[in-house]
Amino acid sequence: MRHESLMQDLGTQAPAFALPDPNGRIFTLESFQGSPALLVAFICNHCPFVQHIIEGFVKFAAEYAPKGLASVAISSNDVAEFPEDGPAEMGHFAGRHGLTFPYLYDESQDIAKAFGAACTPDFFLYDAARRLAYRGRFDASRPQTDHSVANGIPVTGADLRAAVDAVLAGRPVSANQVPSMGCSMKWKAGNEPVWA
């Protein structure tokens, strides 16, 4: 099922988290405290919307890391129903696509709820004070799926790129932001938030 970002209030403080990567290393919000900008991306392995942008997203993160952007991806899907999104498969996915940033597993789904993540991919960009500066889509490109028509627009990360450029330059990010669109978050039965 296709979903869109909830579009949390700009200026919201980044929630704290402590989550493992597939190798068991724990990363927290403080792990990225030296970076002037932090991008938190909720993704998963099987989503066609994520698969559509992953190559461009990995290149984007690598390009912006030397400029001061820290990136972290989080998978929160119910792995009982979607075992292809489990930690071992996350490790394979990270290796196959050359992720240069942590890919963390939110087993309880509490962190997805804290961020207000509604779909994959869902992007949250925070400034140096870890206030939300951007939430929304990577860019306007769309894949062909049961719930989406391919639009032929190349994957460039244009929307997110403009937001990161502004944050790193100390400029305000335009409040005209378009929600991300992707697969619905796969909540555990009985664990669905009010917005699911």
Backbone as JSON Lines, residues from 0, in Angstrom:
{"i":0,"aa":"M","n":[0.84,-1.19,0.0],"ca":[0.0,0.0,0.0],"c":[0.88,1.25,0.0]}
{"i":1,"aa":"R","n":[0.51,2.23,-0.8],"ca":[1.29,3.46,-0.91],"c":[0.92,4.42,0.22]}
{"i":2,"aa":"H","n":[1.94,5.06,0.81],"ca":[1.73,6.04,1.86],"c":[2.59,7.26,1.58]}
{"i":3,"aa":"E","n":[2.29,8.35,2.28],"ca":[3.1,9.56,2.2],"c":[3.6,9.96,3.58]}
{"i":4,"aa":"S","n":[4.63,10.8,3.62],"ca":[5.16,11.33,4.87],"c":[4.07,12.06,5.64]}
{"i":5,"aa":"L","n":[4.21,12.04,6.96],"ca":[3.27,12.77,7.82],"c":[3.55,14.26,7.84]}
{"i":6,"aa":"M","n":[4.78,14.65,7.48],"ca":[5.19,16.06,7.45],"c":[5.13,16.66,8.86]}
{"i":7,"aa":"Q","n":[5.97,16.13,9.73],"ca":[6.13,16.63,11.09],"c":[6.42,18.13,11.09]}
{"i":8,"aa":"D","n":[6.14,18.79,12.2],"ca":[6.39,20.23,12.3],"c":[7.88,20.51,12.17]}
{"i":9,"aa":"L","n":[8.21,21.47,11.32],"ca":[9.6,21.92,11.21],"c":[10.03,22.52,12.55]}
{"i":10,"aa":"G","n":[11.28,22.33,12.9],"ca":[11.78,22.81,14.18],"c":[11.7,21.79,15.29]}
{"i":11,"aa":"T","n":[11.01,20.66,15.05],"ca":[10.9,19.6,16.04],"c":[12.28,19.03,16.35]}
{"i":12,"aa":"Q","n":[12.54,18.77,17.62],"ca":[13.84,18.21,18.03],"c":[13.94,16.75,17.62]}
{"i":13,"aa":"A","n":[15.12,16.33,17.2],"ca":[15.34,14.94,16.81],"c":[15.17,14.02,18.02]}
{"i":14,"aa":"P","n":[14.4,12.96,17.89],"ca":[14.25,12.0,19.01],"c":[15.56,11.26,19.28]}
{"i":15,"aa":"A","n":[15.77,10.92,20.53],"ca":[16.92,10.09,20.89],"c":[16.69,8.67,20.39]}
{"i":16,"aa":"F","n":[17.78,7.98,20.07],"ca":[17.68,6.57,19.7],"c":[18.97,5.85,20.06]}
{"i":17,"aa":"A","n":[18.88,4.56,20.2],"ca":[20.04,3.67,20.38],"c":[19.67,2.37,19.7]}
{"i":18,"aa":"L","n":[20.24,2.14,18.53],"ca":[19.85,1.01,17.69],"c":[21.08,0.29,17.16]}
{"i":19,"aa":"P","n":[20.95,-1.03,16.94],"ca":[22.08,-1.81,16.42],"c":[22.09,-1.85,14.89]}
{"i":20,"aa":"D","n":[23.3,-1.99,14.36],"ca":[23.42,-2.33,12.94],"c":[23.42,-3.85,12.84]}
{"i":21,"aa":"P","n":[23.49,-4.43,11.64],"ca":[23.42,-5.89,11.51],"c":[24.54,-6.63,12.22]}
{"i":22,"aa":"N","n":[25.63,-5.93,12.56],"ca":[26.75,-6.56,13.27],"c":[26.67,-6.36,14.78]}
{"i":23,"aa":"G","n":[25.59,-5.72,15.24],"ca":[25.4,-5.54,16.67],"c":[26.0,-4.27,17.24]}
{"i":24,"aa":"R","n":[26.65,-3.45,16.42],"ca":[27.19,-2.18,16.92],"c":[26.04,-1.21,17.15]}
{"i":25,"aa":"I","n":[26.06,-0.54,18.3],"ca":[25.0,0.38,18.67],"c":[25.35,1.8,18.24]}
{"i":26,"aa":"F","n":[24.41,2.45,17.6],"ca":[24.55,3.86,17.23],"c":[23.44,4.64,17.93]}
{"i":27,"aa":"T","n":[23.79,5.85,18.37],"ca":[22.84,6.73,19.05],"c":[22.81,8.06,18.34]}
{"i":28,"aa":"L","n":[21.89,8.91,18.74],"ca":[21.84,10.27,18.19],"c":[23.18,10.97,18.43]}
{"i":29,"aa":"E","n":[23.79,10.72,19.58],"ca":[25.05,11.36,19.93],"c":[26.22,10.85,19.08]}
{"i":30,"aa":"S","n":[26.06,9.7,18.43],"ca":[27.12,9.18,17.57],"c":[27.44,10.14,16.43]}
{"i":31,"aa":"F","n":[26.52,11.04,16.14],"ca":[26.68,11.95,14.99],"c":[26.83,13.41,15.43]}
{"i":32,"aa":"Q","n":[27.16,13.63,16.71],"ca":[27.11,14.97,17.26],"c":[28.12,15.93,16.65]}
{"i":33,"aa":"G","n":[29.17,15.44,16.03],"ca":[30.15,16.34,15.42],"c":[29.75,16.87,14.06]}
{"i":34,"aa":"S","n":[28.63,16.41,13.53],"ca":[28.23,16.79,12.17],"c":[27.24,17.95,12.19]}
{"i":35,"aa":"P","n":[27.43,18.94,11.31],"ca":[26.53,20.08,11.28],"c":[25.14,19.79,10.71]}
{"i":36,"aa":"A","n":[24.97,18.62,10.12],"ca":[23.65,18.22,9.6],"c":[23.53,16.71,9.73]}
{"i":37,"aa":"L","n":[22.32,16.26,10.03],"ca":[22.06,14.83,10.18],"c":[20.83,14.45,9.38]}
{"i":38,"aa":"L","n":[20.99,13.43,8.54],"ca":[19.89,12.89,7.77],"c":[19.52,11.51,8.3]}
{"i":39,"aa":"V","n":[18.26,11.36,8.7],"ca":[17.75,10.06,9.15],"c":[16.76,9.58,8.08]}
{"i":40,"aa":"A","n":[17.06,8.43,7.5],"ca":[16.23,7.89,6.42],"c":[15.62,6.56,6.86]}
{"i":41,"aa":"F","n":[14.31,6.47,6.83],"ca":[13.64,5.2,7.1],"c":[13.47,4.48,5.77]}
{"i":42,"aa":"I","n":[14.13,3.32,5.67],"ca":[14.1,2.53,4.43],"c":[13.84,1.07,4.81]}
{"i":43,"aa":"C","n":[13.77,0.21,3.82],"ca":[13.77,-1.23,4.04],"c":[14.3,-1.89,2.78]}
{"i":44,"aa":"N","n":[14.54,-3.17,2.86],"ca":[15.17,-3.87,1.73],"c":[14.22,-4.11,0.56]}
{"i":45,"aa":"H","n":[12.96,-4.46,0.85],"ca":[12.1,-4.99,-0.21],"c":[11.29,-3.94,-0.94]}
{"i":46,"aa":"C","n":[11.18,-2.73,-0.42],"ca":[10.3,-1.71,-0.99],"c":[10.78,-1.25,-2.37]}
{"i":47,"aa":"P","n":[9.92,-1.32,-3.39],"ca":[10.33,-0.87,-4.73],"c":[10.66,0.61,-4.8]}
{"i":48,"aa":"F","n":[10.06,1.42,-3.93],"ca":[10.38,2.86,-3.91],"c":[11.8,3.08,-3.4]}
{"i":49,"aa":"V","n":[12.21,2.29,-2.39],"ca":[13.58,2.36,-1.89],"c":[14.54,1.83,-2.94]}
{"i":50,"aa":"Q","n":[14.2,0.69,-3.54],"ca":[15.07,0.11,-4.56],"c":[15.27,1.06,-5.74]}
{"i":51,"aa":"H","n":[14.25,1.86,-6.02],"ca":[14.31,2.81,-7.13],"c":[15.35,3.91,-6.89]}
{"i":52,"aa":"I","n":[15.5,4.34,-5.64],"ca":[16.39,5.47,-5.36],"c":[17.7,5.07,-4.69]}
{"i":53,"aa":"I","n":[17.86,3.8,-4.28],"ca":[18.97,3.46,-3.4],"c":[20.33,3.8,-4.0]}
{"i":54,"aa":"E","n":[20.54,3.55,-5.27],"ca":[21.83,3.87,-5.87],"c":[22.1,5.37,-5.79]}
{"i":55,"aa":"G","n":[21.08,6.17,-6.13],"ca":[21.24,7.62,-6.06],"c":[21.41,8.11,-4.64]}
{"i":56,"aa":"F","n":[20.71,7.49,-3.7],"ca":[20.81,7.89,-2.3],"c":[22.2,7.6,-1.75]}
{"i":57,"aa":"V","n":[22.75,6.43,-2.07],"ca":[24.09,6.07,-1.59],"c":[25.13,7.04,-2.15]}
{"i":58,"aa":"K","n":[25.01,7.38,-3.42],"ca":[25.94,8.35,-4.03],"c":[25.79,9.72,-3.38]}
{"i":59,"aa":"F","n":[24.56,10.11,-3.13],"ca":[24.27,11.4,-2.49],"c":[24.93,11.46,-1.11]}
{"i":60,"aa":"A","n":[24.72,10.42,-0.3],"ca":[25.29,10.4,1.06],"c":[26.81,10.46,1.01]}
{"i":61,"aa":"A","n":[27.42,9.75,0.08],"ca":[28.88,9.76,-0.04],"c":[29.38,11.13,-0.5]}
{"i":62,"aa":"E","n":[28.64,11.77,-1.37],"ca":[29.04,13.1,-1.87],"c":[28.98,14.14,-0.76]}
{"i":63,"aa":"Y","n":[27.95,14.05,0.09],"ca":[27.75,15.08,1.1],"c":[28.45,14.81,2.43]}
{"i":64,"aa":"A","n":[28.95,13.61,2.64],"ca":[29.64,13.31,3.9],"c":[30.84,14.24,4.13]}
{"i":65,"aa":"P","n":[31.7,14.48,3.12],"ca":[32.84,15.37,3.36],"c":[32.42,16.83,3.59]}
{"i":66,"aa":"K","n":[31.2,17.16,3.2],"ca":[30.7,18.53,3.39],"c":[30.09,18.74,4.77]}
{"i":67,"aa":"G","n":[29.89,17.64,5.52],"ca":[29.38,17.77,6.87],"c":[28.06,17.09,7.15]}
{"i":68,"aa":"L","n":[27.53,16.35,6.18],"ca":[26.27,15.64,6.4],"c":[26.53,14.24,6.92]}
{"i":69,"aa":"A","n":[25.98,13.93,8.09],"ca":[25.98,12.55,8.58],"c":[24.66,11.92,8.17]}
{"i":70,"aa":"S","n":[24.72,10.7,7.67],"ca":[23.51,9.98,7.24],"c":[23.39,8.68,8.01]}
{"i":71,"aa":"V","n":[22.16,8.32,8.31],"ca":[21.89,7.04,8.95],"c":[20.56,6.53,8.42]}
{"i":72,"aa":"A","n":[20.49,5.24,8.13],"ca":[19.25,4.62,7.67],"c":[18.73,3.69,8.76]}
{"i":73,"aa":"I","n":[17.41,3.6,8.85],"ca":[16.76,2.77,9.86],"c":[15.68,1.92,9.18]}
{"i":74,"aa":"S","n":[15.65,0.63,9.52],"ca":[14.59,-0.26,9.06],"c":[13.75,-0.65,10.26]}
{"i":75,"aa":"S","n":[12.44,-0.43,10.16],"ca":[11.53,-0.68,11.28],"c":[10.44,-1.69,10.95]}
{"i":76,"aa":"N","n":[10.49,-2.31,9.8],"ca":[9.4,-3.2,9.39],"c":[9.3,-4.44,10.26]}
{"i":77,"aa":"D","n":[8.1,-4.99,10.3],"ca":[7.81,-6.25,11.01],"c":[8.46,-7.4,10.24]}
{"i":78,"aa":"V","n":[9.54,-7.95,10.81],"ca":[10.27,-8.99,10.08],"c":[9.62,-10.36,10.21]}
{"i":79,"aa":"A","n":[8.64,-10.51,11.1],"ca":[7.89,-11.76,11.14],"c":[7.06,-11.9,9.86]}
{"i":80,"aa":"E","n":[6.52,-10.79,9.4],"ca":[5.73,-10.79,8.16],"c":[6.59,-10.54,6.93]}
{"i":81,"aa":"F","n":[7.71,-9.83,7.12],"ca":[8.58,-9.48,6.0],"c":[10.02,-9.86,6.35]}
{"i":82,"aa":"P","n":[10.33,-11.17,6.38],"ca":[11.66,-11.62,6.79],"c":[12.78,-11.09,5.91]}
{"i":83,"aa":"E","n":[12.46,-10.69,4.69],"ca":[13.48,-10.13,3.8],"c":[14.0,-8.79,4.3]}
{"i":84,"aa":"D","n":[13.36,-8.22,5.32],"ca":[13.81,-6.95,5.89],"c":[14.55,-7.15,7.21]}
{"i":85,"aa":"G","n":[14.86,-8.4,7.58],"ca":[15.54,-8.69,8.84],"c":[17.0,-8.27,8.85]}
{"i":86,"aa":"P","n":[17.65,-8.31,10.02],"ca":[19.02,-7.82,10.16],"c":[20.04,-8.5,9.24]}
{"i":87,"aa":"A","n":[19.97,-9.81,9.09],"ca":[20.94,-10.48,8.22],"c":[20.8,-9.99,6.78]}
{"i":88,"aa":"E","n":[19.55,-9.86,6.34],"ca":[19.3,-9.38,4.98],"c":[19.69,-7.9,4.85]}
{"i":89,"aa":"M","n":[19.54,-7.13,5.93],"ca":[19.99,-5.73,5.92],"c":[21.5,-5.66,5.67]}
{"i":90,"aa":"G","n":[22.25,-6.57,6.29],"ca":[23.69,-6.6,6.07],"c":[24.03,-6.9,4.63]}
{"i":91,"aa":"H","n":[23.32,-7.85,4.03],"ca":[23.55,-8.18,2.61],"c":[23.18,-6.99,1.72]}
{"i":92,"aa":"F","n":[22.05,-6.35,2.04],"ca":[21.59,-5.19,1.27],"c":[22.63,-4.07,1.34]}
{"i":93,"aa":"A","n":[23.16,-3.81,2.54],"ca":[24.15,-2.75,2.71],"c":[25.4,-3.04,1.9]}
{"i":94,"aa":"G","n":[25.85,-4.29,1.91],"ca":[27.03,-4.67,1.15],"c":[26.8,-4.61,-0.35]}
{"i":95,"aa":"R","n":[25.64,-5.09,-0.78],"ca":[25.32,-5.13,-2.21],"c":[25.24,-3.73,-2.81]}
{"i":96,"aa":"H","n":[24.72,-2.78,-2.01],"ca":[24.53,-1.43,-2.53],"c":[25.62,-0.45,-2.09]}
{"i":97,"aa":"G","n":[26.61,-0.92,-1.35],"ca":[27.74,-0.08,-0.98],"c":[27.4,1.03,-0.01]}
{"i":98,"aa":"L","n":[26.52,0.76,0.96],"ca":[26.18,1.79,1.94],"c":[27.42,2.2,2.73]}
{"i":99,"aa":"T","n":[27.64,3.49,2.84],"ca":[28.78,4.03,3.58],"c":[28.34,4.66,4.89]}
{"i":100,"aa":"F","n":[27.08,4.44,5.26],"ca":[26.51,4.99,6.48],"c":[25.84,3.85,7.25]}
{"i":101,"aa":"P","n":[25.61,4.01,8.55],"ca":[24.99,2.94,9.34],"c":[23.57,2.64,8.87]}
{"i":102,"aa":"Y","n":[23.22,1.36,8.9],"ca":[21.87,0.88,8.57],"c":[21.4,0.13,9.81]}
{"i":103,"aa":"L","n":[20.45,0.7,10.55],"ca":[20.09,0.25,11.88],"c":[18.73,-0.43,11.91]}
{"i":104,"aa":"Y","n":[18.58,-1.33,12.87],"ca":[17.36,-2.13,12.99],"c":[16.55,-1.7,14.21]}
{"i":105,"aa":"D","n":[15.33,-1.27,13.95],"ca":[14.39,-0.78,14.98],"c":[13.37,-1.88,15.26]}
{"i":106,"aa":"E","n":[13.79,-2.9,16.01],"ca":[12.94,-4.07,16.21],"c":[11.62,-3.72,16.9]}
{"i":107,"aa":"S","n":[11.66,-2.84,17.89],"ca":[10.45,-2.5,18.65],"c":[9.51,-1.57,17.89]}
{"i":108,"aa":"Q","n":[10.04,-0.92,16.86],"ca":[9.32,0.09,16.07],"c":[9.08,1.37,16.86]}
{"i":109,"aa":"D","n":[9.67,1.48,18.05],"ca":[9.48,2.68,18.86],"c":[10.13,3.9,18.23]}
{"i":110,"aa":"I","n":[11.24,3.7,17.54],"ca":[11.95,4.85,16.95],"c":[11.18,5.36,15.73]}
{"i":111,"aa":"A","n":[10.63,4.47,14.94],"ca":[9.78,4.91,13.82],"c":[8.62,5.75,14.33]}
{"i":112,"aa":"K","n":[8.03,5.3,15.43],"ca":[6.92,6.07,16.01],"c":[7.4,7.42,16.52]}
{"i":113,"aa":"A","n":[8.56,7.45,17.17],"ca":[9.09,8.71,17.73],"c":[9.35,9.74,16.63]}
{"i":114,"aa":"F","n":[9.83,9.26,15.48],"ca":[10.1,10.17,14.36],"c":[8.83,10.5,13.57]}
{"i":115,"aa":"G","n":[7.8,9.67,13.72],"ca":[6.61,9.85,12.9],"c":[6.81,9.34,11.49]}
{"i":116,"aa":"A","n":[7.61,8.28,11.36],"ca":[7.85,7.7,10.04],"c":[6.61,6.94,9.59]}
{"i":117,"aa":"A","n":[6.22,7.16,8.36],"ca":[4.98,6.55,7.85],"c":[5.2,5.66,6.64]}
{"i":118,"aa":"C","n":[6.33,5.85,5.95],"ca":[6.54,5.12,4.7],"c":[8.03,4.87,4.51]}
{"i":119,"aa":"T","n":[8.32,4.04,3.51],"ca":[9.71,3.85,3.09],"c":[9.81,4.2,1.6]}
{"i":120,"aa":"P","n":[10.7,5.13,1.26],"ca":[11.59,5.87,2.14],"c":[10.9,7.08,2.77]}
{"i":121,"aa":"D","n":[11.38,7.48,3.94],"ca":[10.9,8.68,4.62],"c":[12.14,9.39,5.17]}
{"i":122,"aa":"F","n":[12.34,10.64,4.8],"ca":[13.57,11.37,5.1],"c":[13.33,12.49,6.11]}
{"i":123,"aa":"F","n":[14.27,12.6,7.07],"ca":[14.22,13.64,8.1],"c":[15.6,14.28,8.19]}
{"i":124,"aa":"L","n":[15.69,15.56,7.88],"ca":[16.96,16.29,7.9],"c":[16.97,17.26,9.07]}
{"i":125,"aa":"Y","n":[18.03,17.17,9.88],"ca":[18.17,18.01,11.07],"c":[19.39,18.9,10.95]}
{"i":126,"aa":"D","n":[19.27,20.11,11.52],"ca":[20.39,21.05,11.51],"c":[21.37,20.75,12.65]}
{"i":127,"aa":"A","n":[22.32,21.62,12.87],"ca":[23.36,21.38,13.88],"c":[22.78,21.26,15.28]}
{"i":128,"aa":"A","n":[21.67,21.96,15.54],"ca":[21.0,21.88,16.85],"c":[20.02,20.71,16.9]}
{"i":129,"aa":"R","n":[20.01,19.91,15.84],"ca":[19.13,18.75,15.69],"c":[17.65,19.13,15.73]}
{"i":130,"aa":"R","n":[17.37,20.27,15.08],"ca":[15.99,20.67,14.83],"c":[15.63,20.29,13.4]}
{"i":131,"aa":"L","n":[14.4,19.83,13.2],"ca":[13.96,19.36,11.89],"c":[13.9,20.52,10.9]}
{"i":132,"aa":"A","n":[14.69,20.38,9.83],"ca":[14.75,21.42,8.8],"c":[14.04,21.0,7.52]}
{"i":133,"aa":"Y","n":[13.93,19.69,7.31],"ca":[13.3,19.19,6.08],"c":[12.74,17.81,6.37]}
{"i":134,"aa":"R","n":[11.56,17.55,5.81],"ca":[10.98,16.21,5.81],"c":[10.22,16.08,4.52]}
{"i":135,"aa":"G","n":[10.43,14.96,3.85],"ca":[9.76,14.79,2.57],"c":[10.52,13.88,1.63]}
{"i":136,"aa":"R","n":[10.35,14.16,0.35],"ca":[10.85,13.24,-0.67],"c":[12.32,13.47,-1.01]}
{"i":137,"aa":"F","n":[12.92,12.44,-1.58],"ca":[14.28,12.52,-2.11],"c":[14.27,13.4,-3.36]}
{"i":138,"aa":"D","n":[13.34,13.09,-4.24],"ca":[13.12,13.88,-5.45],"c":[11.79,13.45,-6.07]}
{"i":139,"aa":"A","n":[11.51,13.91,-7.27],"ca":[10.21,13.66,-7.9],"c":[10.16,12.36,-8.7]}
{"i":140,"aa":"S","n":[11.24,11.61,-8.78],"ca":[11.26,10.38,-9.56],"c":[10.39,9.31,-8.9]}
{"i":141,"aa":"R","n":[9.67,8.55,-9.72],"ca":[8.79,7.49,-9.22],"c":[8.99,6.21,-10.02]}
{"i":142,"aa":"P","n":[8.96,5.05,-9.33],"ca":[9.07,3.77,-10.03],"c":[7.72,3.28,-10.52]}
{"i":143,"aa":"Q","n":[7.76,2.24,-11.31],"ca":[6.54,1.57,-11.73],"c":[6.23,0.5,-10.69]}
{"i":144,"aa":"T","n":[5.09,0.61,-10.02],"ca":[4.67,-0.39,-9.04],"c":[3.16,-0.58,-9.17]}
{"i":145,"aa":"D","n":[2.61,-1.43,-8.33],"ca":[1.16,-1.62,-8.3],"c":[0.44,-0.34,-7.88]}
{"i":146,"aa":"H","n":[1.17,0.56,-7.18],"ca":[0.55,1.77,-6.63],"c":[1.17,3.04,-7.16]}
{"i":147,"aa":"S","n":[2.0,2.93,-8.19],"ca":[2.72,4.11,-8.69],"c":[3.02,3.91,-10.17]}
{"i":148,"aa":"V","n":[2.95,5.0,-10.91],"ca":[3.27,4.98,-12.33],"c":[4.63,5.62,-12.54]}
{"i":149,"aa":"A","n":[5.53,4.9,-13.2],"ca":[6.85,5.46,-13.48],"c":[6.69,6.75,-14.27]}
{"i":150,"aa":"N","n":[7.45,7.78,-13.86],"ca":[7.3,9.07,-14.54],"c":[8.5,9.44,-15.39]}
{"i":151,"aa":"G","n":[9.53,8.59,-15.42],"ca":[10.67,8.84,-16.29],"c":[11.61,9.93,-15.8]}
{"i":152,"aa":"I","n":[11.33,10.52,-14.65],"ca":[12.2,11.55,-14.1],"c":[13.43,10.87,-13.49]}
{"i":153,"aa":"P","n":[14.64,11.34,-13.81],"ca":[15.83,10.69,-13.26],"c":[15.92,10.87,-11.74]}
{"i":154,"aa":"V","n":[16.59,9.92,-11.09],"ca":[16.83,10.01,-9.64],"c":[18.04,10.92,-9.43]}
{"i":155,"aa":"T","n":[17.8,12.09,-8.84],"ca":[18.87,13.06,-8.61],"c":[18.99,13.49,-7.16]}
{"i":156,"aa":"G","n":[17.93,13.26,-6.36],"ca":[17.92,13.77,-5.0],"c":[17.74,15.27,-4.94]}
{"i":157,"aa":"A","n":[17.14,15.85,-5.96],"ca":[17.09,17.32,-6.08],"c":[16.45,17.99,-4.86]}
{"i":158,"aa":"D","n":[15.35,17.47,-4.36],"ca":[14.67,18.11,-3.24],"c":[15.53,18.07,-1.97]}
{"i":159,"aa":"L","n":[16.06,16.9,-1.68],"ca":[16.88,16.75,-0.49],"c":[18.2,17.49,-0.63]}
{"i":160,"aa":"R","n":[18.75,17.48,-1.83],"ca":[20.0,18.18,-2.1],"c":[19.87,19.68,-1.79]}
{"i":161,"aa":"A","n":[18.77,20.28,-2.23],"ca":[18.56,21.71,-1.98],"c":[18.45,21.99,-0.49]}
{"i":162,"aa":"A","n":[17.77,21.09,0.24],"ca":[17.61,21.27,1.68],"c":[18.95,21.14,2.41]}
{"i":163,"aa":"V","n":[19.75,20.14,2.05],"ca":[21.04,19.95,2.7],"c":[21.97,21.12,2.39]}
{"i":164,"aa":"D","n":[21.98,21.57,1.15],"ca":[22.81,22.72,0.79],"c":[22.47,23.92,1.67]}
{"i":165,"aa":"A","n":[21.18,24.15,1.89],"ca":[20.75,25.29,2.71],"c":[21.21,25.11,4.16]}
{"i":166,"aa":"V","n":[21.0,23.94,4.73],"ca":[21.39,23.71,6.13],"c":[22.89,23.88,6.3]}
{"i":167,"aa":"L","n":[23.67,23.31,5.4],"ca":[25.13,23.41,5.53],"c":[25.63,24.83,5.33]}
{"i":168,"aa":"A","n":[24.88,25.64,4.58],"ca":[25.27,27.04,4.37],"c":[24.69,27.96,5.44]}
{"i":169,"aa":"G","n":[23.91,27.4,6.38],"ca":[23.31,28.22,7.42],"c":[22.14,29.05,6.96]}
{"i":170,"aa":"R","n":[21.54,28.64,5.82],"ca":[20.38,29.35,5.29],"c":[19.11,28.6,5.66]}
{"i":171,"aa":"P","n":[17.98,29.32,5.75],"ca":[16.72,28.62,5.99],"c":[16.37,27.72,4.81]}
{"i":172,"aa":"V","n":[15.78,26.58,5.12],"ca":[15.28,25.67,4.09],"c":[13.88,26.12,3.72]}
{"i":173,"aa":"S","n":[13.56,26.11,2.44],"ca":[12.22,26.46,2.0],"c":[11.19,25.59,2.71]}
{"i":174,"aa":"A","n":[10.13,26.23,3.18],"ca":[9.05,25.48,3.85],"c":[8.14,24.79,2.85]}
{"i":175,"aa":"N","n":[8.34,25.03,1.57],"ca":[7.56,24.39,0.52],"c":[8.17,23.01,0.25]}
{"i":176,"aa":"Q","n":[7.75,22.02,1.02],"ca":[8.33,20.68,0.97],"c":[7.26,19.66,0.59]}
{"i":177,"aa":"V","n":[7.65,18.72,-0.26],"ca":[6.72,17.72,-0.79],"c":[6.89,16.41,-0.04]}
{"i":178,"aa":"P","n":[5.79,15.8,0.42],"ca":[5.92,14.54,1.15],"c":[6.61,13.45,0.33]}
{"i":179,"aa":"S","n":[7.34,12.6,1.03],"ca":[7.85,11.4,0.39],"c":[6.68,10.47,0.13]}
{"i":180,"aa":"M","n":[6.83,9.63,-0.88],"ca":[5.81,8.64,-1.19],"c":[6.51,7.29,-1.29]}
{"i":181,"aa":"G","n":[5.9,6.27,-0.68],"ca":[6.51,4.95,-0.74],"c":[5.6,3.9,-0.14]}
{"i":182,"aa":"C","n":[6.2,2.77,0.17],"ca":[5.44,1.68,0.79],"c":[5.09,2.06,2.23]}
{"i":183,"aa":"S","n":[3.94,1.63,2.67],"ca":[3.57,1.87,4.06],"c":[4.53,1.14,4.99]}
{"i":184,"aa":"M","n":[4.78,1.73,6.15],"ca":[5.56,1.04,7.18],"c":[4.81,-0.24,7.56]}
{"i":185,"aa":"K","n":[5.54,-1.33,7.71],"ca":[4.92,-2.62,8.03],"c":[4.92,-2.81,9.55]}
{"i":186,"aa":"W","n":[3.84,-2.35,10.18],"ca":[3.73,-2.39,11.63],"c":[3.39,-3.79,12.12]}
{"i":187,"aa":"K","n":[3.89,-4.13,13.29],"ca":[3.49,-5.38,13.93],"c":[2.03,-5.31,14.31]}
{"i":188,"aa":"A","n":[1.34,-6.43,14.24],"ca":[-0.08,-6.47,14.6],"c":[-0.26,-5.97,16.03]}
{"i":189,"aa":"G","n":[-1.15,-5.01,16.19],"ca":[-1.41,-4.42,17.49],"c":[-0.47,-3.3,17.87]}
{"i":190,"aa":"N","n":[0.53,-3.03,17.04],"ca":[1.52,-1.99,17.34],"c":[1.36,-0.77,16.44]}
{"i":191,"aa":"E","n":[0.28,-0.73,15.68],"ca":[0.1,0.34,14.71],"c":[-0.12,1.67,15.43]}
{"i":192,"aa":"P","n":[0.56,2.74,14.97],"ca":[0.29,4.06,15.53],"c":[-1.02,4.63,15.01]}
{"i":193,"aa":"V","n":[-1.45,5.73,15.54],"ca":[-2.75,6.29,15.16],"c":[-2.8,6.67,13.69]}
{"i":194,"aa":"W","n":[-1.63,6.99,13.1],"ca":[-1.63,7.44,11.71],"c":[-1.58,6.3,10.69]}
{"i":195,"aa":"A","n":[-1.37,5.05,11.14],"ca":[-1.24,3.94,10.2],"c":[-2.58,3.57,9.58]}
